Amino acid sequence: MRAFLMALMTAVSAPAWCGEDILAVLQRSQQMQLDALSDAAVAADHPAAQVVQRSFDQVSIAMGMAQPVRLVVVRGPLLAVCLMGRVVAANVSLADLSESERRFVLAHELGHIAHGHWSQLGELYKRHIPGEVVKEHTDAIAGVLGREASQLSHEQEYEADAFALRLLRRMGDPDDTPLVLFQHLPLVKATATHPGTHQRVAHLRTLR
Ligand SMILES: [Zn+2]
């Protein structure tokens, strides 16, 4: 979910894309991200990839995921991301985490899909940019759109965390799983799209 503001900036600086609406631009941006991640994909029969896939399947079944969601296990700096509301890319290093921590990361990403976050954000963009992506128009609304998209993205992160915690409880995993997980991950500050570690931990504590 990190690419939205970047997608807007790309749209603004890419006249070749004029004539497309903002949803097509967002889709294209995420497809490019997926293509890059697919180049870093780990073979499906790699033992660590199989560990991640198994947890992913368990979480999908537990949440009764109705639509098909593809998992791509990758190497690189990314921990996990949900793309276009139908693909989850997850780092092969998730195999080194405990089963419940791995489930939390994957359940968080699947929570974005269960809550329809991709289309929510698309609707927000479409409200601000209803027609063709035209530089003069996007320049004029970039500030307010950026603020609203950032606020919505943060809300979606909290919602995905809450979804994942509820699901883990149903699966019988320890209640402190996400708190232990965040201790194992690097401390991060808030960005335009994501709350920082402290904010996410504080929010998770309110759900206990
Ligand atoms: Zn997220």
Residues whose N, C-alpha, C, O or C-beta is under 5 A from the ligand:
A	BS01	ZN	E157 A160
